[in-house]
Amino acid sequence: MKKKLYKNLLILLILMYGIFTLANQQKVLNQYSNNSKELASQIKKQQTTNEELIAEKENVNSKEFIEKMAREKLEMYYPNEKIYLDKGL
């Protein structure tokens, strides 16, 4: 009678351990899945940025790009060119 009780208790403990282990593994898998989705999103953003940089690299020697950078970064303008700034905002 006691052997049967110990045997049933042992089986119950093994089952509980198995359920606990499976639950923990499922939680870890969910975390990996979420991380995977987040990394895929970051990869997509970086690919878009990379494509934009490649397009910009192709245009870097164009007259329009050089003029734009001179105006924006170096605040250079053509002689006799008038620049109006709205300071009302």
SEKOLSE-449187 format. One record per atom (N, C-alpha, C): x, y, z. Coordinates in steps of 0.1 Angstrom, whole numbers, padded with zeros to 4 digits, always signed. Example, Ala and Ser with C-alpha at 12.3 -4.5 7.8 and 13.67 -1.06 7.14 Angstrom:
REM residues 2
+0132-0057+0078 +0123-0045+0078 +0132-0033+0078 +0128-0022+0071 +0137-0011+0071 +0129+0000+0079 
***
This chain:
REM residues 89
+0008-0012+0000 +0000+0000+0000 +0009+0013+0000 +0019+0013+0009 +0028+0024+0009 +0036+0026-0004 +0040+0014-0010 +0047+0015-0022 +0039+0022-0033 +0026+0018-0034 +0018+0024-0044 +0016+0039-0041 +0015+0043-0029 +0014+0058-0025 +0027+0065-0029 +0038+0059-0027 +0051+0066-0031 +0052+0066-0046 +0048+0056-0052 +0049+0055-0067 +0040+0066-0073 +0027+0067-0068 +0018+0078-0073 +0024+0092-0070 +0029+0093-0058 +0035+0106-0054 +0047+0110-0063 +0055+0100-0066 +0067+0102-0075 +0062+0106-0089 +0052+0099-0094 +0046+0102-0107 +0040+0116-0108 +0033+0120-0097 +0028+0133-0096 +0039+0144-0096 +0049+0142-0088 +0061+0151-0088 +0067+0152-0102 +0069+0141-0109 +0075+0141-0122 +0066+0149-0132 +0053+0147-0131 +0044+0154-0140 +0044+0169-0137 +0044+0173-0124 +0045+0187-0120 +0057+0193-0125 +0069+0186-0124 +0081+0191-0129 +0081+0194-0144 +0075+0184-0151 +0074+0185-0165 +0065+0197-0169 +0054+0199-0163 +0045+0210-0166 +0052+0223-0163 +0059+0224-0152 +0067+0236-0148 +0077+0239-0158 +0085+0229-0162 +0095+0231-0173 +0089+0235-0186 +0078+0229-0190 +0072+0233-0203 +0067+0248-0202 +0061+0252-0191 +0057+0265-0189 +0068+0275-0190 +0079+0272-0184 +0091+0281-0184 +0097+0282-0198 +0097+0270-0205 +0102+0270-0219 +0093+0278-0228 +0080+0278-0226 +0071+0285-0234 +0073+0300-0232 +0076+0304-0220 +0078+0318-0217 +0091+0323-0224 +0101+0315-0224 +0114+0318-0230 +0112+0319-0245 +0104+0310-0251 +0101+0310-0265 +0094+0323-0269 +0084+0327-0261 +0077+0339-0264 +0086+0351-0263 +0095+0352-0254 +0105+0363-0253 +0114+0363-0266 +0118+0351-0270 +0126+0350-0282 +0118+0355-0295 +0106+0351-0295 +0097+0355-0306 +0096+0370-0306 +0093+0376-0295 +0092+0391-0294 +0105+0398-0298 +0116+0392-0293 +0129+0398-0297 +0132+0397-0312 +0128+0385-0318 +0129+0383-0332 +0121+0393-0340 +0109+0396-0336 +0101+0406-0343 +0107+0420-0342 +0112+0423-0330 +0118+0436-0328 +0130+0438-0337 +0138+0427-0337 +0151+0428-0345 +0147+0429-0360 +0137+0421-0364 +0133+0422-0378 +0128+0436-0382 +0121+0443-0373 +0117+0457-0375 +0129+0466-0376 +0139+0464-0367 +0151+0472-0368 +0159+0470-0381 +0159+0457-0385 +0166+0454-0398 +0159+0461-0409 +0146+0461-0409 +0139+0468-0420 +0142+0483-0420 +0142+0489-0408 +0145+0503-0407 +0159+0506-0412 +0169+0498-0409 +0182+0500-0413 +0184+0498-0428 +0176+0488-0434 +0177+0486-0448 +0171+0499-0455 +0161+0505-0450 +0155+0517-0456 +0165+0528-0455 +0172+0530-0443 +0182+0540-0442 +0194+0537-0451 +0198+0525-0453 +0209+0521-0462 +0205+0525-0476 +0193+0522-0481 +0189+0526-0494 +0189+0541-0496 +0185+0548-0486 +0185+0563-0487 +0199+0568-0488 +0208+0562-0480 +0222+0566-0481 +0229+0563-0494 +0225+0551-0500 +0230+0547-0513 +0225+0557-0523 +0213+0561-0523 +0207+0571-0532 +0214+0584-0531 +0217+0588-0518 +0224+0601-0516 +0238+0600-0520 +0244+0589-0519 +0258+0587-0523 +0259+0589-0538 +0250+0584-0545 +0250+0585-0560 +0248+0600-0564 +0242+0608-0556 +0239+0622-0560 +0249+0631-0553 +0259+0626-0546 +0268+0635-0539 +0276+0644-0547 +0279+0641-0560 +0287+0649-0568 +0279+0658-0577 +0266+0657-0576 +0257+0666-0584 +0258+0680-0579 +0256+0689-0589 +0256+0704-0585 +0245+0707-0575 +0233+0701-0576 +0222+0704-0567 +0226+0700-0553 +0232+0688-0551 +0235+0684-0538 +0246+0693-0532 +0256+0696-0539 +0267+0705-0534 +0261+0719-0530 +0252+0724-0538 +0246+0737-0535 +0237+0736-0522 +0230+0725-0521 +0221+0723-0510 +0230+0722-0497 +0241+0714-0497 +0249+0713-0485 +0256+0726-0482 +0260+0734-0492 +0266+0747-0490 +0256+0756-0483 +0244+0756-0487 +0234+0764-0481 +0230+0760-0467 +0228+0747-0465 +0223+0742-0452 +0235+0741-0442 +0246+0735-0445 +0256+0733-0435 +0266+0745-0433 +0269+0751-0445 +0279+0762-0444 +0273+0776-0445 +0260+0776-0447 +0253+0789-0448 +0260+0798-0458 +0263+0792-0470 +0268+0799-0481 +0257+0803-0491 +0258+0814-0497 +0248+0818-0507 +0255+0825-0519 +0248+0826-0530 +0253+0833-0542 +0255+0848-0539 +0264+0855-0545 +0266+0869-0544 +0253+0876-0548 +0250+0887-0541 +0238+0895-0543 +0225+0887-0541 +0225+0876-0535 +0213+0868-0532 +0208+0873-0519 +0195+0876-0518 +0189+0881-0506 +0181+0869-0499 +0184+0868-0486 +0178+0857-0478 +0169+0864-0468 +0156+0859-0467 +0147+0864-0458 +0144+0854-0447 +0145+0858-0435 +0142+0848-0424 +0130+0853-0416 +0120+0844-0414 +0108+0848-0406 +0111+0845-0392 +0112+0856-0384 +0115+0854-0370 +0102+0856-0361 +0091+0856-0368 +0078+0857-0361 +0074+0845-0354 +0079+0833-0357 +0075+0821-0351 +0084+0817-0340 
***
